[in-house]
Structure formats: C-alpha cells, structure tokens
Amino acid sequence: MNYLTTKINKLKEFKGIEEPTHFTVELRPTTKCNYDCFYCTDLHINENKIVPLSEDNMQKMLLSIKKNTGKNIQVFICGGEPTVYDRLTSLINSITNVMEGSDYVEVQTNLSIKEKKLIKLINELQNKRFVKISVSYHNTQCTNHMIFIKKCLLLKQHGILNMISYGYNSKKNVLSDYKKGKKILGSEHCEIVPLINASVDQDPNKGNDTFKEINILNEKEQTNLWDDDGHFFDKQLQYTKTDGEIIETSRNEMWLKRNNNFLGTKCSVPKWKVYVDWNGDVYKCFNQQFAPVKPIFNLNENVDYKYFKNLQCMDCTFTTCFFDMEYKKEIQQKDVKEIKIDRFFNTQKYKLIKKIK
C-alpha cells in the first residue's frame, strides 16, 4: 500500500454539510495536558504558558458572530486538557451569559480532574442548560474505569453529560469497558472511536508509523460491526468525482485510504467556524494553528470584529485535513501552494517572539 497522503481521485466536489445549524467557535485555552498520548492529533505542549483569555472580548466576538451570521453558536472548548486552565469555570460562565435559544458550550475533557474539584466546577456553573461535557476514555490513560464512570454519573445527574468517546488503538481492546459504560450510563452517551496516530508534527511522507497504526486499527478490529456505536464509521460523507460518480464514505475510511487531502480546493470552513488558540490568536481552520499563517486577529487585543461581516471560503493550502472534513470543498482551476504543518509554529518560543508577516 502507498503510505503517502493522497488526494481523492479526480475530486469535483466534496459535499459536506449544506448549512450547519450553528456557527462554531473552537477554543483551546491551553495546550497543557496531564497525559502524553502518542496518538494525539491536538498534541500537548506543556512548555507553553497559560495566557488568560479576555472574557469581555470573547463575549463581544460571540455577539458579533450572532448578529452578522444570524446563526446560533456552539463554543467547543478543547485542549490540551481544558481543566488545566485555571479560569475554566469563569470562562464558561462568561460564554453562557450571552447565550440563548439553542446556543451551547461543549467542553471536551479526559476527566482526570479530582472528584472534589469536579463537584466544585459543576456547582459554580451558572447556566447549566447551555453546558455539555464530552469525555474521552483512552486505553493509554492511567485511569480506573469505575472511578471514571462515577465522575460521568455526577455529570449525568446534573444534566450536562454529553458523549463519552471510548478510544481504542493497537495496544488494547476497550470493548469490555465500552459495554460497561453503555450499560451504566446509557447508549446515548457512549461511542467507539479509533485513536489515530496522526499528530500534526509528523510528516506523512516520512511516516513515523502513522500509517502502520491506521492499518492496525482497521485490521485488528471488526469495525464493520460498530456502525451503530460511533459516527466515525458511519458513511456520513459524500463526494462527487469529475465523471459524475457519487461516493459515500466515512471518516474512518478517509483515514484508511489517505483521502483526507484537499490541497487546492475551495473550502467553506471559514463561513461556519473559527479557532481560538491558547494565546488568543484566531484562525480560519485547524491547521493554521500549526503553520506560519497570520491569524485573523488576536482575542486579547482591541478589535472591531469586522471579519464576521463578510465570511468567505478559503483556498485549502494543506495536504491533510484533520477535523474539518465535513465542510464543503470544491475543485478550482488554479494552483495553490502548500503550507507545511509543524508543531513548532504552535509553541510559545515562536508565537510570542516571532511576528508572522
């Protein structure tokens, strides 16, 4: 098998989501994490300091998005590990204070936080009806599953438990833990996801066992039996080839066939999403956080948010799409120069010293 990242053969259009119900703000308040999972796409960079994010400016940005797009908002707080950010509760409350209707904030955590601190966090949340907590259970974490379940039950009792992603890789099968979790917490809260060794600091042309791991994930497990257990395996994605043939595929299949390369296409992600990084930099797509790309603006500076008045598609300059595959892509008759992805560009050493022109 060719282990190089490849482009979908003669792609004309990648359908994606016609019109998302929410505008998404993906927010990473810190890159720090208490785990060091080898497969983690989002990585953890513990040497980056924690930069307090302006909660006032966050509110202004969210209100500007709602006013200019007419959309409800979803704020997805991820990491690193969000609970390492010492102002997390205050940040969540500042966000929910400007929410209404079907707006919501979702926090993705490994739930390593101590039970007493978790209870304190829950009790300090001011607008729980807008809050969802999603949890990842990794087979490489030093975690007692029943202690983990107890914390999830706390979240469920307060009505804020969302989805628990039981992740597997080549090292261990987590199906038994997954089945226990589903029985105790309910199938609506549990899913299976593969843990893919595809970190942004790995050159797909060099490998670093990235593709070997992807193959193992799909060869070891009978993933065809998991269609009802996780969106990663559902054929939710669709693309049209230049000959008119329509192909239905899944995220899992995209990774397996190395088809998550949309370099040169026109991508709709900036019309529906922004990324706020740990130092306040705001970007159009996930990959830009790990590349020498100038941010749209910085959340901690005085800005007028005119950007949201005229949102447009962007040229995809990357050979690997990590989390934005669900957005529409179209072929265009122009050459687009590739921008390299590298973990270096998300470090404090670079971002706080060097200015990107």
C-alpha positions as CSV (number, residue, x, y, z in Angstrom):
1,M,0.0,0.0,0.0
2,N,1.2,3.5,-0.8
3,Y,1.7,5.2,2.6
4,L,1.9,8.7,1.2
5,T,-1.1,11.0,1.8
6,T,-3.1,11.1,-1.5
7,K,-5.8,13.2,-2.9
8,I,-9.3,11.8,-3.7
9,N,-9.1,10.6,-7.3
10,K,-10.4,13.3,-9.6
11,L,-12.5,15.1,-7.0
12,K,-15.1,17.6,-8.3
13,E,-16.9,18.3,-5.1
14,F,-16.9,17.2,-1.5
15,K,-20.5,17.7,-0.4
16,G,-20.0,18.3,3.3
17,I,-22.7,20.0,5.4
18,E,-25.0,22.1,3.3
19,E,-25.7,24.6,6.0
20,P,-24.7,23.9,9.6
21,T,-27.2,24.8,12.3
22,H,-24.6,26.5,14.4
23,F,-21.5,28.7,13.9
24,T,-18.7,27.0,15.8
25,V,-16.0,28.7,17.9
26,E,-13.4,26.1,18.7
27,L,-11.5,27.3,21.7
28,R,-8.3,25.9,23.1
29,P,-7.5,27.8,26.4
30,T,-4.3,25.8,27.0
31,T,-2.0,23.3,25.2
32,K,-1.0,21.8,28.5
33,C,-2.2,18.3,29.3
34,N,-1.6,15.8,32.1
35,Y,-1.4,12.9,29.7
36,D,1.1,12.2,26.9
37,C,-0.8,10.1,24.4
38,F,1.3,9.2,21.5
39,Y,-1.6,9.2,19.0
40,C,-3.0,12.7,20.0
41,T,-3.7,14.9,16.9
42,D,-4.1,18.0,19.0
43,L,-0.9,17.3,20.9
44,H,0.0,18.8,24.2
45,I,2.8,21.4,24.6
46,N,3.4,21.8,28.3
47,E,6.1,24.4,27.8
48,N,3.6,26.9,26.5
49,K,2.5,29.2,29.3
50,I,-1.2,29.8,30.1
51,V,-2.3,33.2,28.7
52,P,-5.5,34.4,30.3
53,L,-8.1,35.0,27.5
54,S,-10.1,38.1,27.5
55,E,-13.6,37.1,28.6
56,D,-15.1,40.5,27.7
57,N,-13.7,40.2,24.1
58,M,-14.9,36.7,23.9
59,Q,-18.4,37.9,24.6
60,K,-18.1,40.7,22.1
61,M,-16.9,38.2,19.4
62,L,-19.8,35.8,20.1
63,L,-22.4,38.6,20.0
64,S,-20.8,39.9,16.7
65,I,-21.0,36.4,15.2
66,K,-24.7,36.0,16.2
67,K,-25.5,39.5,14.8
68,N,-23.7,39.1,11.5
69,T,-24.4,35.4,10.7
70,G,-27.8,35.1,12.2
71,K,-26.7,31.7,13.5
72,N,-26.8,30.1,16.8
73,I,-23.4,29.5,18.3
74,Q,-21.5,26.5,19.6
75,V,-18.4,27.0,21.6
76,F,-16.3,23.9,21.7
77,I,-13.6,24.0,24.4
78,C,-10.8,21.5,23.9
79,G,-7.1,21.3,24.6
80,G,-4.6,20.1,25.7
81,E,-6.8,19.5,28.7
82,P,-9.2,22.3,29.4
83,T,-9.5,21.6,33.1
84,V,-5.8,22.5,33.4
85,Y,-6.8,26.1,32.5
86,D,-7.4,27.7,36.0
87,R,-10.1,30.1,34.8
88,L,-12.2,27.5,33.1
89,T,-15.4,28.0,35.1
90,S,-15.2,31.8,34.8
91,L,-14.6,31.4,31.0
92,I,-17.6,29.1,30.6
93,N,-19.9,31.4,32.6
94,S,-18.8,34.4,30.6
95,I,-19.7,32.5,27.4
96,T,-23.1,31.2,28.6
97,N,-24.0,34.7,29.8
98,V,-24.5,35.7,26.2
99,M,-26.2,32.5,25.1
100,E,-29.9,32.0,24.3
101,G,-32.1,29.5,22.4
102,S,-30.1,26.6,21.1
103,D,-26.7,28.1,21.7
104,Y,-24.4,25.8,23.8
105,V,-20.9,25.4,25.0
106,E,-19.3,21.9,24.9
107,V,-16.2,21.0,26.9
108,Q,-14.0,18.0,25.8
109,T,-12.1,16.6,28.8
110,N,-10.3,13.4,29.7
111,L,-12.0,13.8,33.1
112,S,-8.7,13.4,35.1
113,I,-9.8,16.2,37.4
114,K,-10.2,15.1,41.0
115,E,-13.8,14.4,42.1
116,K,-13.9,17.3,44.6
117,K,-12.7,19.8,42.0
118,L,-15.2,18.4,39.5
119,I,-18.0,18.9,42.0
120,K,-16.8,22.5,42.6
121,L,-16.7,23.2,38.9
122,I,-20.2,21.8,38.5
123,N,-21.6,23.8,41.4
124,E,-20.0,27.0,40.1
125,L,-21.6,26.8,36.6
126,Q,-24.2,29.5,36.4
127,N,-26.2,28.4,33.3
128,K,-26.0,24.6,33.1
129,R,-28.8,24.4,30.5
130,F,-26.2,25.7,27.9
131,V,-23.4,23.4,29.0
132,K,-22.4,20.0,27.7
133,I,-19.4,18.0,28.9
134,S,-18.0,15.4,26.5
135,V,-15.4,12.9,27.8
136,S,-12.7,10.8,26.3
137,Y,-11.7,7.5,27.8
138,H,-8.4,6.4,26.4
139,N,-6.8,3.0,26.9
140,T,-3.4,4.6,27.4
141,Q,-4.6,6.7,30.4
142,C,-3.8,5.6,33.9
143,T,-7.5,5.5,34.7
144,N,-9.6,3.3,36.9
145,H,-12.7,2.8,34.8
146,M,-15.2,2.6,37.6
147,I,-13.8,5.9,39.2
148,F,-14.1,7.4,35.7
149,I,-17.8,6.1,35.5
150,K,-18.5,7.7,38.9
151,K,-17.5,11.1,37.6
152,C,-19.6,10.6,34.5
153,L,-22.6,9.8,36.7
154,L,-22.1,13.1,38.5
155,L,-22.2,14.9,35.2
156,K,-25.3,13.0,34.1
157,Q,-27.1,13.7,37.4
158,H,-26.6,17.4,36.7
159,G,-27.9,17.0,33.1
160,I,-24.6,18.1,31.5
161,L,-23.1,14.8,30.4
162,N,-22.8,14.7,26.6
163,M,-20.8,11.9,24.8
164,I,-18.1,9.6,26.1
165,S,-15.7,8.6,23.4
166,Y,-14.2,5.2,24.1
167,G,-10.9,5.3,22.1
168,Y,-9.0,2.2,21.0
169,N,-5.7,1.7,19.4
170,S,-3.4,-1.2,18.6
171,K,-2.3,-1.6,22.2
172,K,-5.6,-2.6,23.8
173,N,-9.2,-3.5,23.1
174,V,-11.6,-1.3,25.1
175,L,-14.8,-3.0,24.1
176,S,-15.4,-4.5,27.6
177,D,-15.1,-1.1,29.2
178,Y,-17.3,0.4,26.5
179,K,-20.0,-2.1,27.1
180,K,-19.9,-1.4,30.9
181,G,-20.1,2.3,30.3
182,K,-23.0,1.9,27.9
183,K,-24.9,-0.3,30.4
184,I,-24.5,2.1,33.3
185,L,-24.7,5.5,31.5
186,G,-26.8,4.7,28.5
187,S,-26.0,4.1,24.9
188,E,-26.9,7.7,24.1
189,H,-23.8,8.8,25.9
190,C,-21.2,6.2,24.6
191,E,-19.4,5.8,21.3
192,I,-16.4,4.0,19.9
193,V,-13.6,6.0,18.2
194,P,-10.3,4.9,16.8
195,L,-7.2,6.7,18.2
196,I,-5.2,7.6,15.2
197,N,-1.5,8.3,15.4
198,A,-1.6,11.3,13.1
199,S,-0.1,14.1,15.1
200,V,0.4,17.4,13.3
201,D,4.2,17.3,13.9
202,Q,4.5,14.2,11.8
203,D,5.4,14.4,8.1
204,P,3.1,12.0,6.3
205,N,5.8,11.4,3.7
206,K,8.1,10.2,6.4
207,G,5.6,8.1,8.3
208,N,6.7,7.7,11.9
209,D,4.5,4.6,12.0
210,T,1.4,6.8,11.4
211,F,0.0,4.8,8.6
212,K,1.1,1.5,10.1
213,E,-1.0,2.4,13.1
214,I,-4.0,3.2,11.0
215,N,-3.8,-0.1,9.2
216,I,-3.6,-2.0,12.6
217,L,-6.7,-0.2,13.9
218,N,-8.7,-1.4,10.9
219,E,-7.2,-4.9,10.6
220,K,-7.3,-5.8,14.3
221,E,-10.9,-4.9,15.0
222,Q,-14.1,-5.8,13.2
223,T,-15.1,-2.2,12.7
224,N,-17.9,-3.2,10.4
225,L,-19.8,-4.4,13.5
226,W,-19.5,-0.9,15.0
227,D,-21.7,1.0,12.6
228,D,-24.2,1.8,15.4
229,D,-21.5,2.6,18.0
230,G,-19.7,5.6,16.6
231,H,-20.1,8.3,14.0
232,F,-16.5,7.7,12.8
233,F,-17.7,4.6,11.0
234,D,-20.9,5.9,9.5
235,K,-20.9,6.8,5.8
236,Q,-21.9,10.4,6.5
237,L,-19.5,12.0,4.0
238,Q,-20.1,12.2,0.3
239,Y,-18.1,13.4,-2.7
240,T,-18.6,13.6,-6.4
241,K,-15.9,12.7,-8.9
242,T,-15.3,14.6,-12.2
243,D,-17.0,11.7,-14.1
244,G,-20.2,12.3,-12.0
245,E,-19.8,9.2,-9.8
246,I,-21.1,9.8,-6.3
247,I,-19.1,8.1,-3.5
248,E,-20.4,7.8,0.1
249,T,-17.6,7.4,2.7
250,S,-16.8,7.6,6.4
251,R,-14.1,9.4,8.4
252,N,-12.6,6.1,9.2
253,E,-12.4,5.2,5.5
254,M,-11.0,8.6,4.6
255,W,-8.1,8.0,7.0
256,L,-7.6,4.4,5.9
257,K,-7.4,5.3,2.2
258,R,-5.3,8.5,2.9
259,N,-8.0,10.6,1.2
260,N,-8.1,13.5,3.7
261,N,-6.1,15.7,1.3
262,F,-7.9,18.7,-0.2
263,L,-5.0,20.8,-1.2
264,G,-6.0,23.4,-3.8
265,T,-9.8,23.1,-3.3
266,K,-12.1,25.9,-2.2
267,C,-13.2,25.1,1.4
268,S,-16.3,26.5,3.2
269,V,-15.0,26.1,6.8
270,P,-14.4,29.9,7.4
271,K,-18.1,30.5,6.7
272,W,-19.0,28.4,9.7
273,K,-16.1,28.2,12.1
274,V,-13.2,29.9,13.8
275,Y,-10.4,28.6,16.0
276,V,-9.2,30.5,19.1
277,D,-5.8,29.3,20.2
278,W,-4.1,29.3,23.6
279,N,-2.6,32.8,23.2
280,G,-5.7,34.4,21.8
281,D,-4.8,34.1,18.1
282,V,-7.9,33.4,16.0
283,Y,-7.7,31.3,12.8
284,K,-9.9,30.1,9.9
285,C,-9.0,26.4,10.1
286,F,-7.4,23.9,12.5
287,N,-4.2,23.5,10.5
288,Q,-3.4,27.2,10.6
289,Q,-2.5,27.0,14.2
290,F,0.4,24.7,13.3
291,A,1.7,26.7,10.3
292,P,3.3,30.0,9.5
293,V,0.0,31.7,8.9
294,K,-1.0,35.1,10.2
295,P,-4.1,34.9,12.4
296,I,-7.3,36.8,11.6
297,F,-6.9,38.8,14.9
298,N,-6.0,38.2,18.5
299,L,-8.8,37.9,21.0
300,N,-6.8,39.8,23.7
301,E,-6.4,42.9,21.6
302,N,-8.8,45.7,20.8
303,V,-10.6,44.6,17.5
304,D,-13.9,45.6,15.9
305,Y,-14.7,42.1,14.6
306,K,-15.5,43.3,11.0
307,Y,-14.2,39.9,9.8
308,F,-17.6,38.3,10.6
309,K,-19.5,40.7,8.3
310,N,-18.3,39.1,5.1
311,L,-17.3,35.5,5.7
312,Q,-15.9,33.7,2.6
313,C,-14.5,30.4,1.6
314,M,-10.7,29.8,1.6
315,D,-8.2,28.0,-0.6
316,C,-7.0,24.8,1.1
317,T,-3.3,25.1,1.5
318,F,-2.8,21.8,3.4
319,T,-2.3,18.2,2.4
320,T,-4.0,16.8,5.5
321,C,-7.5,17.7,6.8
322,F,-7.8,16.7,10.4
323,F,-11.2,17.8,11.8
324,D,-12.8,20.0,9.0
325,M,-13.6,17.2,6.5
326,E,-17.4,17.7,7.0
327,Y,-17.3,21.2,5.3
328,K,-17.9,21.6,1.6
329,K,-14.9,21.5,-0.8
330,E,-14.9,22.3,-4.5
331,I,-12.2,21.8,-7.2
332,Q,-11.0,25.0,-8.8
333,Q,-8.8,25.7,-11.8
334,K,-5.8,27.2,-10.0
335,D,-2.6,26.2,-8.4
336,V,-2.4,26.6,-4.6
337,K,0.9,26.5,-2.9
338,E,1.1,24.1,0.0
339,I,1.8,25.4,3.5
340,K,3.6,22.9,5.8
341,I,2.2,21.9,9.1
342,D,4.6,21.7,12.0
343,R,4.2,21.6,15.8
344,F,6.9,24.2,16.1
345,F,4.6,27.0,14.9
346,N,2.3,26.5,18.0
347,T,5.0,26.9,20.6
348,Q,5.5,29.9,22.9
349,K,9.1,30.2,21.6
350,Y,7.7,31.1,18.1
351,K,4.4,32.7,18.7
352,L,5.4,35.2,21.4
353,I,8.6,36.3,19.8
354,K,8.4,36.0,16.1
355,K,5.9,38.0,14.1
356,I,4.4,36.3,11.1
357,K,4.3,38.7,8.1
